[in-house]
Amino acid sequence: MKKINQLFSRIGKTPPIPGLILLGTALLGVWYATFSYRWDSGLALWAWGLSVLYPLYARDAAELNLRQYPQKGSQAVGWVLLALSAILAVTGPKLLVLPALLAAGVFFFGNLRLGIYGAGAILIWTLILPQAEYLQHLISLPMRIMSAGFSSEILSLFGYDTMAEQTGVNLNGRLIAITAACSGIEQLEAMLFICWILSFSMQYRALFQLLHFFTLLPILLFSNTVRLVITLIGIQTVGDVFLSDTVHTTLGLGMILLSILLFIGIGNLFPKKPIQNKTV
């Protein structure tokens, strides 16, 4: 209960206008998630946007400085984003106008730190979330091709007659297609939220936090390749039972668990915060 009260106390230190902008954008994100093509996928992306704000409120209230009124730097960024939104409204992609306008308001009436994290959340809620289906197909295709290639090479090491064919694997003369559901893209959406929190909890510098977070994609690619190899070997040795929904879901959960363990393990390799010796 004490931690919850501290959290609300920190949130209460958000300047009024940026706070209202972020709240309104979060509610808009809820609407997008509710009416998206897959509500669970939309909810995962909405939660990722919320977690982007986590570093703002994870520290002690004395360190937040959220009521620090706009500096010249943050106001300059706000003017630049406002001008950019006007240019985009006339000549550029209209999808970027709303995120640029909202981010301009957060920068102009907030400060640089609030603006950076707030702009990240706004970008997710107003651009990535509404375009989730398109982005999913855009990312899943190269992930399917790479997963097929890696799986084929690994199976060849075990003596299987395999060959990758675009988004499929030819296993002993049988072509097994790797669909979007098998590409790891659905796990990626859920892991974005989990790994953002983990990276900012485990690392003490912003650079290390971002580098740690960006290891998520290769980790998911590796974990998904392991899952595909197990699935293909199972199909070859046991039969089509490995294509059933039960086995597919179980292996998917195992992939998420493996990815989290690898992400935590890699996070422990980053430099730790130096222990300061207290002098009396």
Secondary structure, 3 states (H helix, E strand, C coil): CHHHHHHHHHHCCCCHHHHHHHHHHHHHHHHHHHCCCCHHHHHHHHHHHHHHCHHHHCCCHHHHCCCCCCCHHHHHHHHHHHHHHHHHHHCCCHHHHHHHHHHHHHHHHCCHHHHHHHHHHHHHHHHHCCCHHHHHHHHHHHHHHHHHHHHHHHHHHCCCCEEEECCEEEECCEEEECCHHHCCHHHHHHHHHHHHHHHHHHCCCHHHHHHHHHCHHHHHHHHHHHHHHHHHHHHHHCCHHHHCHHHHHHHHHHHHHHHHHHHHHHHCCCCCCCCCCCCC
